[in-house]
Structure formats: structure tokens, C-alpha cells
């Protein structure tokens, strides 16, 4: 079996009878078992996966077609999957088995996908390293040149999905992005990851973190695969009140189209204070886009410095509200040591939630409290509107999209991760949270290697529902970076 199969290659191989879906699924199940120490998966059900692959082979034999027919993909353990455990990487949901399917996973199943397993993540999607999981941290298979012994974090919160794809334990995967949880792991792992426009993919059946920020999206080996995945995931859904009724183009058709004449914004607020290494990476991406016929335009987004503090008020506030349902009474872990209903609530939540989740619940409860609501939460909502207007009325009236880095650094070691303060950890989201606050799409594309030989990515931000333009522009960076060959030079653990 060819290593690092893309969706297009997998589909061609299945169609040409080079291998069956059962053989392909067995291949990935064996690799998942071989690389267990990466801890990329929380739940794997081989029998279910092989049964689905068998049905896919039957459909292929009948000349039926679907975009993902017979292709094994991984699902972040934040999406409810009927009859399969869904934990959100939390002790409080460690035995929860949903009786229904999320809309996004239903769409993927309808498009022929074979689910290979549920991937590890930061607990309730709260984190940037995948170390807050109740099921233990997840690791990249990559190693830095300067320290080949220390395991690296894959980023978060979709770290398990990123590790699964980057380590070739599946063809592609889905994640969720509340403040960068798809794009940051994509950058760390040398993958393409896109956070779509808020409302393009249904949130029905996703375990909620911050409802006005959460959005599902793919992690893939190249831009075309990401386009195919998003095409299969996106849909209007009347079960999600924030779902948008829009025409969904064939995103993969955009890959390879000319970008001549496009205006790319370079915002000084995203470039001030960059390290020499980061500045060089960004300049390289700028050069590639200019060579392809794009025009660079210097712009200013004065509200960008306020995005991170705004995010860390709104997101915890919504989390404190969403997580109130986990009280030990209904479908979650129930404390056995309780003398009253108040004890039951307090003990169940104390035992069931991890430290980072508790920290964000307490922060959210604080900013929503009577004495501080106007000073923090109400003010954050006003600044959020200003950030949206800054992009829509200022930036996107002058340029087609904005180019930034995805992350302030390449992947770092588990020891550094454990020693970081919460504020240091939150700063990993500095380039990504603006897209969630503004509700606009953002895509991260591998653009090169750090001095330590690790993947680094650049990000494109576009107006609402400009995903097709993002895909065609990201494809230019992908082709120029030639990351497929660069990836072969990365040290493996």
C-alpha cells in the first residue's frame, strides 16, 4: 500500500481495483495499532470500520459513486456518532454513547466515508497542545533536529486528528475550531486545515464549547483533499439555528485556478515583532503570491490586538453556560459520595472536569456575574462587533484576503508545554482567534520548515463564504512550498 495516500489517490485506487476498502481499512487499523504510543485515538472499533468498508466495496462493485466512498477517515471525539462512544476527551463523558448522529458525520457517511476511529483532543476542545485530555496527551511522530528524544505536542484542540493524518493512520480527518483548533494543529503537523465561515457546517451533534465560535472543518494532506472534505461536510441544517442557507460550490474545482489580479492584504498588526525566522517564512509566502500574479497591499486592522482578550472573555462565558448541563443527573459521570443534590452537582463536576475546563468555567462564571457583566462580557461583545466591521468594512473593501502566520512557533516539546502558564498557552492562538471572532473563514497551509526542521504554516483569511478563493490561493502556496518533498526530510520518532 502506498504511503501517505491522498483522498484522490485512495479513490482512484479503489475505482481501479488496486485495493479494496476492506484492505485499505485493515491497513490503517494495523498502523493505528503499530503507533499506539502516539495516543492519537480514544476509541477504535475495528469490527464497525470493517463492516462499513465491506458495504463500501459492495457499492463500488455496483458502480455506485460518492466523493468519499470507501475512504477511511478519522473523527474528532467531539462529534456525536450513533452507537459509538463520544467523550470530548473528558472523564465526565467517558462512558457516553449517543443515540443520534451529528449532522457533519451524517453528511460524511452519506458521502461514503468509512470511520476508522474517534481521535484524541484537549478536553472539551479547551487547549492548544492536546495535554488536557482525560485519556492522556497525544504526540506528533515528528522530532526536532536539536532534541530527537523529546516528544512534541501536535497542537490543539484537534491534536489527535492532526497526528492521525500526519502519521498516515487515516486518509483525512475532521476537527473543530473555536479559536484555532484546526489551523494550529495543521501548522504544527504539516497539514492543510480550514476553519469555514461560521454557519457553513452544522453544529448539531457537536459537543458545545463556545456556541458562537465553534465550527467544524477538515484536516487533510493537501489543499485538494481539504476541499473535497469540506464539500462533503457543509450543508444547511434546520436543526442548527445558526446554519446558513448558501449555495455550496464545488470547492475542488477552485484548486489550480489562476489567482492573477487578486489583492492580498498584509496587516501591520499581524507582522509587528515577528522573529527573523517567522518574518522570513511570511516574506517567502508573499513572494510566491506575487510570482503567481497577486498584488500585495499594506493595510491596518486596528482592532486585531483586542481579539485575543475578547476571545478569552466570550469563549469561557459561553463554556460556563454550555457545560452547566453536565451535572451528574442525566447522562454523565455521577459522584457516589453525595449526601444532597447540591453535593451531587458539585462532586460530580469536581470529579468529572479537568483543571483547564474548571479554570475556564470559573472565568466564564466570573465575567457573567452581576457585578462584572457590563465591565467584561458586554464590553467584549461590543469589541467583537468592531473586529467584524474592521475586517468586513475596512480590510475586505480593499483586499480579497489577508495573509498572516498561523502560529508564533513550530511544535514544541511536551516538557515546555507542561511548564507553560495558562496565559503563555493562550498566546498560541494569537493569529487564529480573529477568524472565529469575526465569523470568517481561515485556512492554514504548510509553507516551510523551522530552523529545527519542523513544519510551519501560513494562514489566509477571507470574507464570509470565500472558501473557494481561499482554496485556490492556498494551492499556490502549497505548490510553491513543495512541502510534499520537504516532509520527507522531517525527523521521525
Secondary structure, 3 states (H helix, E strand, C coil): CCCCCCHHHHHHHHHCCCCCHHHHHHHHHHHHHHCHHHCCEEECCHHHHHHHHHHHHHHHHCCCCCCCCCCEEEEECCECECCEECCCCCHHHCCCECCCCCHHHHHHHHCCCEEEEEECCCHHHCCCCCCCCCCCCCECCEECCCCCCCCEECCCCCHHHHHHHHCCCCCEEEEECCCCCCHHHHHHHCCEEEECCCCCCCCCCECCCCCCCCCEEEEECCHHHHHHHHHHHCCCCCCCCCCCCCCCCCHHHHCCCCCCCCEEEEEHHHHCCCCHHHHHHHHHHHHHHHHCCCEEEEECCCCHHHHHHHHHHHHHHHHHHHHHHCCCCCCCCCCCCCCCHHHHHHHHHHHHCCHHHHHHHHHHHHHHCCCCHHHHHHHHHHHHHHHHHHHHHHHHHCCCEEEEECCCCCCCEHHHHHHCCHHHHHHHHCCCHHHHHHCCCEEEEEEEECCCCCEEEEEEEECCCCHHHHHHHHHHHHHHHCHHHHHCCCEEC
